[in-house]
Amino acid sequence: MEMFDYIFFFFAVITLASASIVVFSRNIIYSAFSLLFTFFGVAGLYVLLNADFIAVAQLLIYVGGILVLLLFGVMLTNRIISVDLKTGMVQTVPASVVIAMLAGALCGIFTITDWKTGRNTLPEVTTTGSIGELFMTSYLLPFEIASVVLLVALIGAVFIARKEKPRQQES
């Protein structure tokens, strides 16, 4: 095995271990901090796949935005510290059947697929440069339209959130 394989398994173990803590932890703060390591592990896997733009977007959007928002929301809410999850046979049996079906389908796909392997070579051009060039030349108009639509959606969400509810008259 090469060093690349060891690095891949390192990021894979970090991602899977922290994702299992996210799922099985009863403390929501532990789950949120484990989600941080899950996002970092996924970003590391993207780097190993030579997808540098997606790795940076993963860090900026998920770690920098969504996870920080989630942590502030959890920490500012005093009442939600521990979640008491109750599961019964009504939920366990169908979930086990779905998991078994998905595992069987994944194992079947894994054995049928003709996996192509090769040497790990770095691309000549980074994906970030080519994506940036395409955004500013060929796809400039759709990029700007998408940004305007997102801005309108954000303004609409602010108006909906700030709208005062009508007061009920006391009887």
Order of alpha helices (4+ residues) and beta strands (2+ residues): alpha-alpha-alpha-alpha-alpha-alpha-alpha
